[in-house]
Amino acid sequence: MRIATWNINSVRLRAETVKKFLLEHDIDILCLQETKVVDELFPKDFFEAAGYKHLLFSGEKSYNGVAIISRQKLEPDRKLEVVNKDKRHISAKVTIGKKKVELHNIYIPAGGDIPDPKLNSKFEHKLNYNKELAKWFAGNSKKEEIIVVGDFNIAPYEHDVWSHKQLLTVVSHTPIEVELLEKFRQSRDFVDIARQFIPHTEKLYSWWSYRNQDWRKSNRGRRLDHIWATEGTAGKIKKFEIIKDARDYTQPSDHVPVIVEL
């Protein structure tokens, strides 16, 4: 089974691009963030025609939005309203082998530009959202195998950003964000799958700003997109990929897909 996550930055604008990715990379389940569409207008029929007949989505106009697009049956999990007030969290149970696994798709707020919760309500929301996630996972799903994926909008480690020193005061890599994301990870002792396969000493990115004229040449990236799993499930993951070439697609997202294979 191949599971992927991708901040698509408008699913209607990039539906053909999503289809291309799904088929070329033989994806079984794709979690999308920032779909930017109300549920009534989600391109459900388009993906069903491509062979992905099981879909869950929760969206709003112009902002946020999450979706799970799957070849196999999804069992919706409706327990997440506490962290889903602004369409950022959706989950389902999927069958992997003989076991059911909770799959969570999360889009953590970006947090604006000023890394001070007293001066920036968006940053305050981001910090509170991470606290809420940690609290929720610590208090729920104790017996479940879990995979958590999504755009977390935080690059936690030194080599998850192009310059650790220069980005310490930039939203997405500030110490307070990193600390709260780590508390979220520790809430269920999740394994960071990327760093299970790729050493912490190696640079690794999943996002490059639209502001860079030549993103490959400047390579000022950040690893904002993550796949975590509880220990038992993490042990079943045999392959990890970041599809860097997707940044060169026609009308690309500024994020690229991240894939795991179980």
Stockholm file with secondary structure:
# STOCKHOLM 1.0

chainA/1-262         MRIATWNINSVRLRAETVKKFLLEHDIDILCLQETKVVDELFPKDFFEAAGYKHLLFSGEKSYNGVAIISRQKLEPDRKLEVVNKDKRHISAKVTIGKKKVELHNIYIPAGGDIPDPKLNSKFEHKLNYNKELAKWFAGNSKKEEIIVVGDFNIAPYEHDVWSHKQLLTVVSHTPIEVELLEKFRQSRDFVDIARQFIPHTEKLYSWWSYRNQDWRKSNRGRRLDHIWATEGTAGKIKKFEIIKDARDYTQPSDHVPVIVEL
#=GR chainA/1-262 SS CEEEEEECSCTTTTHHHHHHHHHHTTCSEEEEECCCCCGGGSCHHHHHHTTCCEEEEECCSSSCCEEEEESSCCEEECGGGGGCTTSCEEEEEEEETTEEEEEEEEECCCCCSCCCTTTCHHHHHHHHHHHHHHHHHHHSCTTCEEEEEEECSCCCSGGGBSCHHHHTTSTTSCHHHHHHHHHHHHTTTCEEHHHHHSCTTSCCCSEECTTCSSHHHHCCEECCEEEEECHHHHTTCCEEEECGGGGGSSSCCSBCCEEEEC
#=GC SS_cons         CEEEEEECSCTTTTHHHHHHHHHHTTCSEEEEECCCCCGGGSCHHHHHHTTCCEEEEECCSSSCCEEEEESSCCEEECGGGGGCTTSCEEEEEEEETTEEEEEEEEECCCCCSCCCTTTCHHHHHHHHHHHHHHHHHHHSCTTCEEEEEEECSCCCSGGGBSCHHHHTTSTTSCHHHHHHHHHHHHTTTCEEHHHHHSCTTSCCCSEECTTCSSHHHHCCEECCEEEEECHHHHTTCCEEEECGGGGGSSSCCSBCCEEEEC
//
